[in-house]
């Protein structure tokens, strides 16, 4: 009896005991369904989160002033670096040539502003941010009503503003007609040209309680106090990040007149802390999902081993006949192990299909679009099926291969 014949014999045995085989395959299918289903849903969530993080600056890096607060440490005087100036930032925007990319320039003017509109005014806790026209798309903000700044307004310091959702509710109530209305801050009037869609508290900045004005106007209102300007460079292709950072470092060193061999007089840092945090969370969910699937498959493997032991007992006489006809212990072992693996694979195929369907249903239920086909977890599921079948079938197969042919033929 060769290997192919063993496979055929295993299939014939499964067909002869169809109900028992189907129930056993269902146990395996439930385990694979839980494993593939949970991991499919997690892959869908991770894909959606990565797309969202891309709009929140996960595929971007920042350039900002060095922190000089620790300039003197342990009695050693360290070099004090001049802050990043508005002129430096504007030169960088003009000279940075990596395409495609976007460069936003921003600076927080104050976080304790009081904004007025007519007879209404806010509490002194509004964040007023100076920015250019790239700030809103790079930060993943959406304008619900109105428009973004135009390059002309940014370059000429027009007195225009875009307000957040919470600020809108405080100043306008339920009014929908806000465009071209006027709000005032520090005695200066600003024409409202847009309102941001409600953002929530996912990011560090409270965009809902923010007023964004052109960065040149923010610089004027600072009255020489000196703002901490921050450049944020977004690169659509994550594979270009290192190249873009290298180019940005070279451009900024040239603008800042950093000598060869000296440290950078500015900070440059990837904006991926949020992406790393979310990756850690999804990895934890994936480990948990794998654990649930493993426990279910452990129960399935025990059930399969029990059924295979019953099968060996029922087929003791058959084993005796095969041995009497010359079947070796190896071929007997192969027959029962292959039978167990085939049952597992049948259950595994059904489990993978159900798992993909359930995983995508879960993804749809939580608002994630697109079909997720986890090829890696499908392959892993089938490998797990083979391993479960091998482990569960080996002991019964070993027991069958050691049966005495004379005693087996006498078995009733």
C-alpha positions as CSV (number, residue, x, y, z in Angstrom):
1,X,0.0,0.0,0.0
2,X,1.7,3.2,-1.1
3,X,1.2,6.8,0.1
4,X,-1.4,7.7,-2.5
5,X,-3.4,4.6,-1.6
6,X,-3.3,5.6,2.0
7,X,-4.9,8.9,1.1
8,X,-7.6,7.2,-0.8
9,X,-8.2,4.8,2.0
10,X,-8.4,7.7,4.5
11,X,-11.1,9.4,2.3
12,X,-13.0,6.1,2.0
13,X,-13.0,5.7,5.7
14,X,-14.2,9.3,6.2
15,X,-17.0,8.6,3.6
16,X,-18.0,5.4,5.4
17,X,-18.4,7.3,8.7
18,X,-19.7,10.5,7.3
19,X,-21.7,11.8,10.3
20,X,-18.8,11.3,12.7
21,X,-16.3,12.8,10.2
22,X,-18.5,15.8,9.6
23,X,-19.0,16.5,13.3
24,X,-15.2,16.1,13.9
25,X,-14.5,18.5,11.0
26,X,-17.0,21.0,12.4
27,X,-15.1,21.0,15.7
28,X,-11.9,21.9,13.8
29,X,-13.8,24.4,11.6
30,X,-15.1,26.3,14.7
31,X,-11.5,26.6,16.0
32,X,-10.2,27.8,12.6
33,X,-13.2,30.1,12.2
34,X,-12.4,31.8,15.5
35,X,-8.7,32.1,14.7
36,X,-9.1,33.4,11.1
37,X,-12.2,35.5,11.9
38,X,-10.7,37.4,14.8
39,X,-7.4,38.0,12.9
40,X,-9.2,39.0,9.7
41,X,-11.2,41.6,11.7
42,X,-8.0,42.9,13.4
43,X,-6.3,43.1,10.0
44,X,-9.2,45.2,8.7
45,X,-9.1,47.5,11.8
46,X,-5.3,47.9,11.4
47,X,-5.6,48.7,7.7
48,X,-8.3,51.4,8.5
49,X,-6.2,52.8,11.4
50,X,-3.1,53.0,9.2
51,X,-5.1,55.0,6.6
52,X,-6.4,57.3,9.3
53,X,-3.0,57.7,10.8
54,X,-1.6,58.6,7.4
55,X,-4.0,61.6,7.4
56,X,-3.0,62.4,11.0
57,X,0.7,62.7,10.1
58,X,1.9,59.2,10.7
59,X,3.8,59.3,7.4
60,X,5.4,62.7,8.2
61,X,8.2,64.3,10.1
62,X,8.6,67.5,12.0
63,X,11.3,70.2,12.1
64,X,11.4,72.6,15.1
65,X,13.7,74.5,17.4
66,X,16.1,72.8,19.7
67,X,15.2,72.8,23.4
68,X,17.8,75.0,25.2
69,X,16.4,74.5,28.7
70,X,19.2,72.1,29.6
71,X,21.9,74.3,28.1
72,X,23.9,74.2,31.3
73,X,24.2,70.8,32.9
74,X,26.7,69.5,35.5
75,X,28.7,72.7,35.3
76,X,29.4,72.3,31.6
77,X,28.1,75.1,29.4
78,X,26.5,73.8,26.2
79,X,25.9,75.6,23.0
80,X,22.7,77.5,22.8
81,X,21.0,77.2,19.5
82,X,18.9,80.1,18.1
83,X,15.2,79.3,17.6
84,X,13.7,78.5,14.2
85,X,12.5,81.8,12.7
86,X,9.6,82.5,10.4
87,X,12.1,83.5,7.7
88,X,14.0,80.1,8.1
89,X,10.7,78.2,7.7
90,X,9.6,80.2,4.6
91,X,13.0,79.6,3.0
92,X,12.7,75.9,3.7
93,X,9.2,75.7,2.1
94,X,10.6,77.4,-1.0
95,X,13.7,75.2,-1.3
96,X,12.5,71.8,-0.3
97,X,12.1,69.9,-3.6
98,X,11.1,66.3,-2.7
99,X,8.0,65.5,-4.6
100,X,5.3,64.5,-4.0
101,X,5.2,66.0,-0.5
102,X,3.4,68.7,1.5
103,X,5.0,71.1,3.9
104,X,2.9,72.8,6.6
105,X,4.1,75.7,8.8
106,X,2.4,76.3,12.1
107,X,2.9,78.1,15.4
108,X,0.7,78.2,18.5
109,X,0.0,81.9,19.3
110,X,-1.9,81.2,22.6
111,X,-4.0,78.6,24.2
112,X,-5.9,81.0,26.5
113,X,-7.5,83.3,23.9
114,X,-10.9,84.9,24.3
115,X,-12.8,85.1,21.0
116,X,-15.8,87.4,20.5
117,X,-18.6,87.5,18.0
118,X,-21.2,90.1,18.4
119,X,-22.4,90.0,22.0
120,X,-21.1,86.4,22.6
121,X,-17.6,85.5,23.7
122,X,-15.8,82.4,24.7
123,X,-14.0,81.4,27.9
124,X,-10.3,82.3,27.8
125,X,-9.3,78.8,26.7
126,X,-9.3,78.9,22.9
127,X,-6.2,77.8,21.0
128,X,-5.2,80.3,18.4
129,X,-2.9,78.7,15.8
130,X,-1.1,80.4,13.0
131,X,-0.7,78.2,9.9
132,X,-0.3,78.0,6.2
133,X,-2.7,76.5,3.7
134,X,-1.1,73.0,4.0
135,X,-1.8,72.7,7.7
136,X,-5.4,71.5,7.4
137,X,-4.8,68.7,4.9
138,X,-1.7,67.4,6.6
139,X,-3.4,67.2,10.0
140,X,-6.3,65.3,8.4
141,X,-8.8,68.0,9.1
142,X,-12.0,68.4,7.0
143,X,-13.8,71.7,6.3
144,X,-17.5,71.2,6.8
145,X,-18.5,74.6,5.7
146,X,-16.5,77.2,3.7
147,X,-13.0,76.7,2.4
148,X,-9.3,76.6,3.2
149,X,-6.8,79.5,3.1
150,X,-5.6,80.5,-0.3
151,X,-1.9,81.0,-1.0
152,X,-2.6,84.7,-1.6
153,X,-4.2,85.1,1.9
154,X,-1.2,83.3,3.5
155,X,1.5,85.3,1.7
156,X,-0.2,88.7,2.3
157,X,-1.4,88.1,5.9
158,X,-5.1,88.5,5.3
159,X,-7.3,88.8,8.4
160,X,-9.3,85.6,7.8
161,X,-9.9,82.6,10.1
162,X,-11.1,79.1,10.2
163,X,-12.9,78.0,13.4
164,X,-13.4,74.6,15.1
165,X,-16.7,72.9,15.8
166,X,-16.8,73.7,19.5
167,X,-15.9,77.3,19.0
168,X,-18.6,77.6,16.4
169,X,-21.2,76.2,18.8
170,X,-20.1,78.7,21.5
171,X,-20.2,81.8,19.2
172,X,-23.0,80.9,16.8
173,X,-25.3,78.4,18.5
174,X,-27.3,76.6,15.8
175,X,-26.8,79.2,13.1
176,X,-25.6,77.8,9.8
177,X,-24.8,81.2,8.2
178,X,-21.2,81.8,9.5
179,X,-19.3,82.5,6.3
180,X,-18.0,86.1,6.0
181,X,-19.1,86.9,9.5
182,X,-16.6,88.6,11.8
183,X,-14.9,87.4,15.0
184,X,-12.5,89.5,17.0
185,X,-9.3,88.6,19.0
186,X,-7.0,91.0,20.7
187,X,-8.9,93.9,19.2
188,X,-8.3,92.6,15.6
189,X,-11.2,91.5,13.5
190,X,-11.1,88.3,11.4
191,X,-13.5,87.3,8.6
192,X,-14.6,83.6,9.0
193,X,-14.0,81.7,5.8
194,X,-14.5,78.1,7.1
195,X,-15.6,75.8,9.8
196,X,-13.9,72.5,10.6
197,X,-15.8,69.2,10.8
198,X,-15.9,67.9,14.4
199,X,-12.7,66.1,15.1
200,X,-13.0,64.7,18.7
201,X,-10.1,64.1,21.0
202,X,-8.0,61.6,19.1
203,X,-5.1,64.0,18.6
204,X,-3.0,66.0,21.0
205,X,-4.4,69.3,19.8
206,X,-8.0,70.2,20.5
207,X,-8.9,71.2,16.9
208,X,-12.6,71.6,17.9
209,X,-11.7,74.5,20.2
210,X,-9.2,76.2,17.8
211,X,-9.1,79.2,15.6
212,X,-6.6,79.0,12.7
213,X,-5.3,82.3,11.2
214,X,-2.5,82.9,8.6
215,X,0.9,82.4,10.2
216,X,2.1,85.9,9.2
217,X,-0.8,87.4,11.1
218,X,0.1,85.2,14.1
219,X,3.6,86.5,13.9
220,X,2.4,90.1,14.0
221,X,0.1,89.5,16.9
222,X,3.0,87.9,18.9
223,X,4.5,91.5,19.0
224,X,8.1,90.3,19.0
225,X,7.5,87.6,21.7
226,X,8.9,84.9,19.3
227,X,6.7,81.9,18.4
228,X,7.9,78.3,18.3
229,X,7.5,77.5,14.6
230,X,7.0,73.9,13.5
231,X,7.4,72.5,10.0
232,X,5.5,69.3,9.3
233,X,6.5,67.5,6.1
234,X,4.1,64.8,4.8
235,X,5.3,62.1,2.4
236,X,2.6,59.9,0.8
237,X,5.0,57.0,0.3
238,X,6.4,55.7,3.6
239,X,9.4,54.2,1.7
240,X,10.5,57.8,0.9
241,X,10.6,58.9,4.5
242,X,14.4,58.4,5.1
243,X,15.2,60.0,1.8
244,X,12.9,63.0,2.5
245,X,14.3,63.4,6.0
246,X,17.9,63.4,4.6
247,X,17.0,66.1,2.0
248,X,15.2,68.1,4.6
249,X,18.1,68.0,7.0
250,X,20.5,69.2,4.2
251,X,18.2,72.0,3.2
252,X,17.7,73.2,6.7
253,X,21.4,73.0,7.6
254,X,22.1,75.2,4.6
255,X,19.5,77.7,5.6
256,X,20.7,77.8,9.2
257,X,24.4,77.9,8.1
258,X,25.4,74.9,10.2
259,X,29.1,74.1,9.6
260,X,30.3,70.7,8.5
261,X,30.9,68.5,11.5
262,X,28.7,70.5,13.8
263,X,25.4,69.2,15.2
264,X,22.1,70.3,13.7
265,X,20.9,73.6,15.1
266,X,17.3,72.2,14.9
267,X,15.3,69.1,15.8
268,X,14.0,66.7,13.1
269,X,11.8,63.8,14.2
270,X,9.4,61.3,12.7
271,X,5.8,61.7,13.7
272,X,5.1,58.0,14.3
273,X,4.5,57.7,18.1
274,X,0.7,57.4,17.5
275,X,1.3,54.8,14.8
276,X,3.6,52.8,17.0
277,X,1.1,53.0,19.9
278,X,-1.7,51.7,17.6
279,X,0.5,49.0,16.2
280,X,1.2,47.9,19.8
281,X,-2.6,47.7,20.5
282,X,-3.3,45.7,17.3
283,X,-0.5,43.3,18.1
284,X,-2.0,42.8,21.5
285,X,-5.4,42.1,20.0
286,X,-3.8,39.7,17.5
287,X,-2.1,37.8,20.3
288,X,-5.4,37.6,22.1
289,X,-7.2,36.4,19.0
290,X,-4.6,33.8,18.4
291,X,-4.9,32.7,22.0
292,X,-8.7,32.3,21.7
293,X,-8.3,30.3,18.5
294,X,-5.5,28.2,20.0
295,X,-7.7,27.2,23.0
296,X,-10.6,26.3,20.6
297,X,-8.2,24.2,18.5
298,X,-6.8,22.5,21.5
299,X,-10.3,21.3,22.4
300,X,-10.8,20.2,18.8
301,X,-7.5,18.3,18.8
302,X,-8.6,16.4,22.0
303,X,-11.9,15.6,20.4
304,X,-10.2,14.4,17.2
305,X,-7.8,12.2,19.1
306,X,-10.7,10.6,21.0
307,X,-12.6,9.9,17.8
308,X,-9.5,8.4,16.2
309,X,-9.0,6.1,19.2
310,X,-12.5,5.0,18.8
311,X,-11.9,4.4,15.1
312,X,-8.8,2.3,15.8
313,X,-10.8,0.2,18.2
314,X,-13.6,-0.3,15.7
315,X,-11.2,-1.2,12.9
316,X,-9.0,-3.6,14.9
317,X,-10.0,-6.5,12.7
318,X,-9.3,-4.4,9.6
319,X,-5.8,-3.6,10.9
320,X,-5.2,-7.3,11.5
321,X,-6.2,-8.2,7.9
322,X,-3.9,-5.5,6.5
323,X,-1.0,-6.7,8.6
324,X,-1.7,-10.3,7.6
325,X,-1.5,-9.2,3.9
326,X,1.9,-7.5,4.5
327,X,1.2,-4.0,5.6
328,X,4.1,-2.6,7.7
329,X,3.6,-0.7,10.9
330,X,4.7,2.5,9.0
331,X,1.9,2.1,6.5
332,X,-0.7,1.5,9.2
333,X,0.6,4.7,11.0
334,X,0.4,6.6,7.8
335,X,-3.2,5.5,7.1
336,X,-4.5,6.8,10.4
337,X,-2.4,9.9,10.5
338,X,-3.5,10.8,7.0
339,X,-7.1,10.2,7.9
340,X,-6.8,12.6,10.8
341,X,-5.1,15.2,8.7
342,X,-7.7,15.0,5.9
343,X,-10.5,15.4,8.5
344,X,-8.7,18.5,9.8
345,X,-8.1,19.9,6.4
346,X,-11.8,19.6,5.5
347,X,-12.7,21.4,8.7
348,X,-9.9,23.9,8.1
349,X,-11.2,24.9,4.6
350,X,-14.7,25.5,5.9
351,X,-13.3,27.3,8.9
352,X,-11.1,29.6,6.7
353,X,-14.1,30.5,4.5
354,X,-16.3,31.2,7.5
355,X,-13.6,33.1,9.3
356,X,-13.1,35.5,6.3
357,X,-16.8,36.1,6.1
358,X,-17.2,36.7,9.8
359,X,-14.1,38.8,10.0
360,X,-15.3,41.1,7.2
361,X,-18.8,41.2,8.7
362,X,-17.3,42.5,12.0
363,X,-15.2,45.0,10.1
364,X,-18.3,46.3,8.2
365,X,-20.2,46.4,11.5
366,X,-17.7,48.8,13.0
367,X,-17.6,51.0,9.9
368,X,-14.6,49.7,8.0
369,X,-15.0,49.6,4.3
370,X,-13.3,47.2,1.9
371,X,-12.9,43.4,1.7
372,X,-10.0,42.0,3.8
373,X,-8.5,38.7,2.5
374,X,-5.8,37.7,5.1
375,X,-3.7,35.4,2.9
376,X,-1.1,35.0,5.6
377,X,-3.7,33.8,8.2
378,X,-5.3,31.6,5.6
379,X,-2.0,29.8,5.1
380,X,-1.4,29.7,8.9
381,X,-4.8,28.3,9.4
382,X,-4.2,25.4,7.0
383,X,-0.7,24.8,8.5
384,X,-2.3,24.7,12.0
385,X,-4.9,22.1,10.6
386,X,-2.1,19.8,9.4
387,X,-0.3,20.1,12.7
388,X,-3.4,19.4,14.7
389,X,-4.2,16.4,12.6
390,X,-0.6,15.1,12.9
391,X,-0.6,15.5,16.7
392,X,-4.1,14.2,17.2
393,X,-3.7,11.3,14.9
394,X,-0.2,10.1,15.8
395,X,-1.0,8.4,19.1
396,X,-4.0,6.4,17.8
397,X,-2.0,5.6,14.7
398,X,0.9,4.4,16.8
399,X,-1.5,2.3,18.8
400,X,-2.9,0.8,15.7
401,X,0.5,0.0,14.2
402,X,1.5,-2.0,17.3
403,X,-1.6,-4.3,17.3
404,X,-0.8,-8.0,17.1
405,X,-2.2,-9.3,13.8
406,X,-3.3,-12.7,15.3
407,X,-5.1,-11.0,18.2
408,X,-6.6,-8.4,15.8
409,X,-8.1,-11.1,13.6
410,X,-9.8,-12.7,16.6
411,X,-11.2,-9.3,17.6
412,X,-15.0,-9.1,17.5
